[in-house]
Amino acid sequence: MAESNKVSIKVISQKGTCEAGHKVGDQWLVAEKTPEGLCIFAFSSLLPCITPLMYGGSFPWEKDPDRTAAVCPDPGNPVVFEIRRVRD
């Protein structure tokens, strides 16, 4: 398997009541394992953005191609996450 980059996930916006208790400022690091404490439903919606950053991809349409945002799948209580590649 190719060497992977670490990816940071951070809550940047939260409205309503998050059933998982996530709030602005919560942060996780993704490396070889799923991050403990991150809602599985949110993680499943973030994974398509995490994977490219882990393996050298980028988001060329973003101001910073090493960073993007994604939202959890609960439309009544949206939590917005910033996802960015961690440069060592």
Secondary structure, DSSP 8 states (H G I E B T S, - for coil): -----EEEEEEEEE-S--TT---TT-EEEESSS--TTS-HHHHHHHHHHHHHHHTT---TTSSSTTEEEEE-S-TTS-EEEEEEEE--
